[in-house]
Amino acid sequence: MKTKKTIILSALLCVCPMMMFGQLEVSSDGRTTISNVNVGNNSQLTVYTTNRGTGIYSFAQNATSALALQGFGYSDNGIAIGVNGMTSPNNSGKNYGVFGSIGYTGNGAGIFGSTSNGTYLVLPARYAGYFSGDVHITTKLTVNTTTYLSDYRYKQNIEELNRQKTFANVLSLNPVKYNFKQRYLDAVDSLGNSIKMECFDEKSELFQKKHYGLIAQEVQKLYPDLVYEDGDGYLSIDYIGIIPLLIQSVKELNTKIEQMEIVNAGAMLRSQTAQQTDIIFAEQNEQPAALYQNTPNPFSVNTEIKYYLPVSVNNAFLCIYDLYGKQLKQIRLSQRNTGSQIISGSELPAGIYLYALIADGKEIDVKRMILTE
């Protein structure tokens, strides 16, 4: 009965062209080596057995093209593999089912994958892996840096985002936190049996930890261009595409804040102008004592309280109270006619306060001021 090794060697000899020349060696322990098999003028095939293992080494060199080793799989039962690589793990961590690397010079890729049959791209740089077509990963992908094509030369039909609407749409998005649900893929074991394969190791951090994101069906209602559907009907979100929406929302919010600041500044200017008019009128007509609203209000650092006291007033005080009526501070006012008093925010905790003008024992007026942090 022929051994398995003899059958493999016979098959290799059959598939190689008649013009190949090589050396066949059989060692005393039964190990067989076929080495330096020349296939044509520029190719070499070596099947070898050493103390490091058994393998096939193929080498090809040509001025225009070179194919060192080609694998092709075709099957009617649903399983077809072009190249199958598997290794038995050890403790060194240097175990690769398939290993691909690029030479020292020139552009290209260590591993190239394409969904177009027989299509070889001219690559503009050096890549460890280059894929022309969709790439699907069932669990996590770890990278140090991720970039996305965004050059102007890649784009057409460029339009600005709709102003005054993006902010409202972003506010309606509903961020959630969640755990992944175990999913199962249809698979086939080494014996050809149909099995269900788990997508997640349920003891892994990816499965155990909480994740934060959006629900694709909800995003699809507002921004359908950011939601994609895979071959199984499941939806995914282009989270990078949400970043421009956030930037536009900040711009819209900033515009609203600037408009409010302009309105508030106008209102404050009108208030200050009215106070100045009252003060001037009081000085010219010897009006009775008066207390004016502090500015700014609210305040966080300092605020100014203006007042008017006729020269006939003997004693005058500015008193500050909390909302319960407890007097916190009393300031003697020596200036007559138009005067002002600066209140420092560091003297009081943040809150709402009342202040009153007392002239010759009579309360002239009470107003409210707000101190923020």
C-alpha positions in Angstrom: 0.0 0.0 0.0 1.3 3.4 -0.9 2.0 5.7 2.0 0.4 9.1 2.1 3.8 10.7 1.5 4.3 8.7 -1.7 0.9 9.7 -2.9 1.7 13.4 -2.4 5.0 13.1 -4.2 3.4 11.3 -7.1 0.8 14.0 -7.4 3.4 16.7 -7.4 5.4 14.9 -10.1 2.3 14.5 -12.2 1.2 18.1 -12.1 4.7 19.5 -12.9 5.7 19.8 -16.6 7.8 17.2 -18.2 10.6 19.7 -18.7 11.3 20.1 -14.9 14.5 18.7 -13.5 15.2 18.1 -9.8 16.8 16.0 -7.1 15.0 13.3 -5.1 16.4 12.4 -1.7 15.2 9.7 0.8 16.8 9.7 4.2 17.3 6.7 6.5 14.4 7.7 8.6 12.0 7.8 5.7 12.0 11.6 5.1 11.8 12.5 1.5 12.9 15.7 -0.2 12.5 16.9 -3.7 14.7 20.0 -4.2 15.7 22.4 -6.9 13.0 21.4 -9.3 13.3 23.8 -12.3 10.0 24.5 -14.0 10.9 26.4 -17.1 13.8 28.8 -17.1 13.0 31.1 -14.3 11.0 29.1 -11.7 12.1 26.7 -8.9 10.0 24.4 -6.7 11.3 22.7 -3.6 9.4 20.2 -1.4 11.4 19.5 1.7 11.4 17.9 5.1 13.8 19.2 7.8 13.9 19.2 11.5 11.9 22.4 11.4 9.0 20.8 9.5 7.7 19.9 6.1 6.8 22.5 3.5 6.9 23.7 -0.1 9.1 26.5 -1.3 8.5 28.1 -4.6 10.5 30.7 -6.4 9.8 32.6 -9.6 11.6 35.4 -11.4 10.8 37.0 -14.7 11.4 40.4 -16.4 7.7 41.1 -16.7 5.8 38.9 -14.3 6.4 36.2 -11.7 4.0 33.8 -9.9 5.8 31.9 -7.2 2.8 29.8 -6.0 -0.8 29.7 -7.1 -3.7 28.1 -5.3 -7.1 27.5 -6.9 -10.2 26.0 -5.3 -13.5 25.0 -6.9 -16.3 23.0 -5.4 -20.0 22.3 -6.0 -20.8 21.6 -2.4 -20.2 25.2 -1.1 -16.6 24.9 0.1 -13.8 26.2 -2.1 -10.4 27.4 -0.8 -7.7 28.9 -2.9 -5.0 28.8 -0.2 -5.4 27.2 3.2 -2.8 27.9 5.9 -2.9 26.7 9.4 -0.3 26.5 12.2 -0.1 24.8 15.6 0.3 27.5 18.2 3.2 27.5 20.7 4.2 29.9 23.4 6.5 32.0 21.2 3.6 34.0 19.7 5.2 33.6 16.2 2.4 31.6 14.6 0.8 32.6 11.3 -1.8 30.7 9.3 -0.8 32.8 6.3 2.3 35.0 6.2 2.9 37.7 3.5 5.6 40.3 3.3 6.8 42.7 0.7 10.4 43.0 -0.4 12.9 45.7 0.5 12.2 48.0 -2.4 9.3 48.9 -4.6 5.6 49.5 -4.1 3.1 46.7 -3.5 1.4 44.7 -0.7 2.3 41.8 1.6 -1.2 40.5 1.3 -3.6 41.6 -1.5 -7.3 40.7 -1.7 -9.7 41.7 -4.4 -13.4 40.9 -5.2 -12.6 41.3 -8.9 -11.4 38.1 -10.5 -7.9 38.2 -12.1 -7.5 42.0 -11.4 -4.1 43.2 -10.3 -3.9 46.9 -9.2 -0.9 49.1 -9.6 -0.3 50.2 -6.0 1.0 53.7 -5.3 2.9 52.9 -2.1 3.9 50.0 0.2 1.2 48.3 2.2 1.2 45.3 4.6 -2.3 44.6 3.4 -4.4 46.0 0.5 -8.0 45.1 -0.2 -10.0 46.1 -3.3 -13.6 45.5 -2.1 -15.5 45.3 1.1 -13.8 43.9 4.2 -15.9 42.3 7.0 -14.6 41.6 10.5 -16.9 39.8 13.0 -15.2 41.2 16.1 -12.9 44.0 17.0 -10.2 45.6 14.8 -7.2 47.1 16.6 -5.2 49.9 14.9 -2.9 52.7 16.1 -4.1 55.4 13.6 -7.0 55.4 11.2 -7.4 57.9 8.3 -10.2 58.4 5.8 -9.9 59.6 2.2 -11.0 63.2 2.2 -9.0 64.9 -0.5 -11.0 67.4 -2.6 -10.0 65.6 -5.7 -11.9 62.5 -4.6 -15.2 64.4 -4.3 -18.0 65.8 -6.5 -21.4 67.3 -5.9 -20.1 69.2 -2.9 -22.8 71.1 -1.0 -22.8 73.0 2.3 -24.9 71.5 5.1 -28.4 73.0 5.6 -28.0 75.8 8.1 -30.5 76.3 11.0 -31.6 72.6 10.7 -28.6 70.5 11.5 -28.6 71.5 15.2 -32.2 70.5 15.6 -31.6 67.1 13.9 -28.5 66.3 16.0 -30.5 67.2 19.2 -33.1 64.6 18.2 -30.5 61.8 17.9 -30.8 59.4 20.9 -27.4 58.2 22.3 -27.6 54.8 24.1 -25.4 52.4 25.9 -25.7 48.7 25.3 -24.0 45.2 25.4 -23.5 43.1 22.3 -25.9 40.2 21.7 -24.3 36.9 20.8 -24.6 36.1 17.1 -24.0 32.9 15.2 -22.6 32.3 11.8 -23.3 29.3 9.6 -20.0 27.3 9.3 -18.6 23.9 8.4 -16.2 21.9 10.6 -13.3 19.8 9.4 -15.5 16.8 8.8 -17.9 18.8 6.6 -20.7 19.0 9.2 -22.8 22.2 9.3 -22.4 24.0 12.6 -23.2 27.4 14.2 -20.1 29.4 15.1 -20.2 32.1 17.8 -19.1 35.6 16.7 -18.1 36.6 20.2 -16.0 35.0 23.0 -18.4 35.8 25.8 -15.5 36.1 28.3 -13.9 38.8 26.2 -13.9 42.5 27.1 -15.6 43.3 23.8 -18.6 41.2 24.9 -18.6 42.1 28.6 -18.2 45.8 28.5 -20.8 48.5 27.8 -20.7 50.2 24.4 -22.0 53.7 23.5 -23.6 54.7 20.2 -26.8 55.2 18.2 -29.5 53.0 16.9 -29.1 52.6 13.1 -32.8 52.5 12.4 -33.3 55.9 14.2 -30.4 57.5 12.4 -31.7 56.2 9.1 -34.9 58.3 9.5 -32.8 61.6 9.7 -29.7 60.8 7.7 -30.2 57.7 5.4 -26.9 58.4 3.7 -25.1 57.5 6.9 -26.6 54.1 7.2 -25.6 51.0 5.3 -27.1 47.5 4.9 -25.0 44.4 4.6 -25.8 41.2 2.8 -27.7 39.8 5.8 -30.0 42.8 6.1 -28.2 44.3 9.2 -27.6 48.0 9.4 -24.4 49.9 10.3 -23.6 53.6 10.8 -20.9 55.7 9.4 -19.9 57.4 12.7 -17.2 59.4 11.0 -19.9 61.0 8.8 -21.6 62.4 12.0 -18.5 64.5 12.9 -19.3 67.2 10.2 -22.9 67.4 11.6 -21.6 68.0 15.1 -19.3 70.8 13.8 -22.2 72.4 11.9 -24.3 72.2 15.1 -21.7 74.0 17.1 -21.6 76.7 14.4 -25.4 77.1 14.5 -25.3 77.2 18.3 -22.5 79.8 18.3 -24.6 82.0 15.9 -27.5 81.9 18.3 -25.3 82.8 21.3 -23.8 85.8 19.3 -27.3 87.0 18.5 -28.4 86.8 22.2 -25.2 88.6 23.2 -26.1 91.4 20.8 -29.6 91.7 22.1 -28.4 91.6 25.8 -25.8 94.3 25.0 -28.4 96.5 23.5 -30.8 96.1 26.4 -27.9 96.8 28.9 -27.0 99.9 26.9 -30.5 101.2 26.9 -30.7 100.5 30.7 -27.5 102.4 31.4 -28.6 105.3 29.2 -31.9 105.5 31.1 -30.1 105.5 34.4 -27.7 108.2 33.3 -30.7 110.3 32.2 -32.4 109.8 35.6 -29.2 110.8 37.4 -28.7 113.9 35.3 -32.3 114.9 35.8 -32.1 114.4 39.5 -28.9 116.4 39.8 -30.4 119.3 37.9 -33.7 119.4 39.8 -32.6 118.4 43.3 -34.6 115.2 43.2 -35.0 113.0 46.2 -32.7 110.1 46.9 -32.7 107.3 44.4 -31.3 103.8 44.0 -30.4 102.3 40.6 -30.1 98.7 39.3 -26.6 97.3 39.5 -24.6 96.6 36.4 -23.7 94.0 35.2 -26.5 91.8 36.5 -26.0 88.9 36.9 -22.3 89.2 37.7 -19.5 86.9 38.8 -16.5 89.2 39.5 -17.6 92.8 40.4 -20.8 94.9 40.0 -21.4 98.6 40.3 -24.4 100.1 42.2 -25.2 103.7 41.5 -27.3 106.0 43.6 -28.3 109.6 44.1 -28.3 111.4 47.5 -29.3 115.1 47.9 -26.7 117.2 49.8 -29.3 117.7 52.6 -29.0 114.0 53.6 -27.0 113.6 56.8 -26.5 109.8 57.0 -26.9 107.2 54.2 -26.1 103.5 54.0 -26.1 100.8 51.3 -27.3 97.5 52.9 -27.1 94.0 51.4 -29.5 91.2 52.5 -30.1 87.6 51.7 -33.5 86.4 50.5 -34.6 85.7 54.1 -34.0 89.4 55.1 -30.8 88.8 57.0 -28.4 91.8 56.7 -25.0 90.6 55.4 -23.2 93.9 54.7 -23.7 97.6 55.6 -21.7 100.3 53.7 -21.7 104.0 54.8 -22.1 106.3 51.8 -20.3 109.6 52.2 -20.7 110.9 48.6 -23.6 113.2 47.8 -25.4 113.8 44.5 -24.4 111.1 42.1 -22.4 108.2 43.6 -21.5 104.5 43.1 -20.4 101.6 45.1 -18.4 98.5 43.8 -19.5 95.1 45.2 -16.9 92.4 44.8 -18.2 88.9 44.0 -15.5 87.3 46.2 -17.2 88.8 49.3 -20.3 86.6 48.9 -21.2 83.1 47.8 -23.1 82.7 44.6 -26.8 83.4 44.9 -29.6 86.0 44.8 -29.4 89.1 47.1 -31.4 92.2 47.9 -29.7 95.6 48.4 -31.4 98.8 49.8 -30.6 102.5 50.1 -31.2 103.9 53.6 -31.1 107.7 53.9 -31.6 109.4 57.3 -33.2 106.3 58.7 -35.7 105.9 55.8 -35.6 103.1 53.2 -35.4 104.7 49.8 -35.6 101.7 47.5 -34.8 97.9 47.3 -33.5 96.1 44.3 -32.2 92.6 43.5 -28.9 91.4 42.2 -27.6 87.9 41.1 -24.1 86.6 41.8 -23.0 83.6 39.7 -20.0 81.3 40.2 
